[in-house]
Amino acid sequence: MIRLYTGELCIHCHRVRLALAVKAVDAERIKVDPDCPAVELLEQNPYGDVPTLVDRDVTLYEPDIIIEYLDERYPHPPLMPVDPISRAKSRLVVYRMQRDWYADYDRILTSSKSKAQSARRSLRESLTAAAELFEDQQYFLSHELTVMDITILPLLWRLPIAGVELPDEAGAVKKYAEEQFLTNWFKASLTTDELNMAR
């Protein structure tokens, strides 16, 4: 069985757990204290960080690498398009989410009060400006669930604890999020601590 070393609240671990849940892949979740990684993890990953995935003789770390591996190892349902141009575009969207939205989220959690407030405003305004991208299709920029959804949903789930409240103008974002949060695969991806986050 696959072993996943995961943090209870780690947004990047949540992405990997989502990929596993969407593909209905059973994995043993091993909870890791990020401040004191176990020797067992350090034997698998010299950096001792999470997520770390062990599948037979393969050990992988870095969430994008893990998710791509899972998508190739368990091809149904696919998280990436078949053609190379669409695959490249999907990767670019994920990169931009991480560079812009995830970066704001990290600043909210780790920066001074004034910088955190600036990051909240930036994230709220950026998601609101992107609201039209959530319209007309069931998933983010697609009629099928993709790696883009797996990247944005952990962020949207964490908006309340980040102190980010989306305005009415972002109604399409909120509708998309609430619909996905009700799915069995999303529920299966959550840790106990994530379930306890204020919704």
Secondary structure, DSSP 8 states (H G I E B T S, - for coil): -EEEEE-SS-HHHHHHHHHHHHTT--EEEEE--TTS--HHHHHH-TT--S-EEEETTEEEESHHHHHHHHHHHS-SS-SS-SSHHHHHHHHHHHHHIIIIIIHHHHHHHHS-HHHHHHHHHHHHHHHHHTGGGGSSSSBTTBSS--HHHHHHHHHHHTHHHHT----GGGHHHHHHHHHHHTSHHHHHH--HHHHTS--
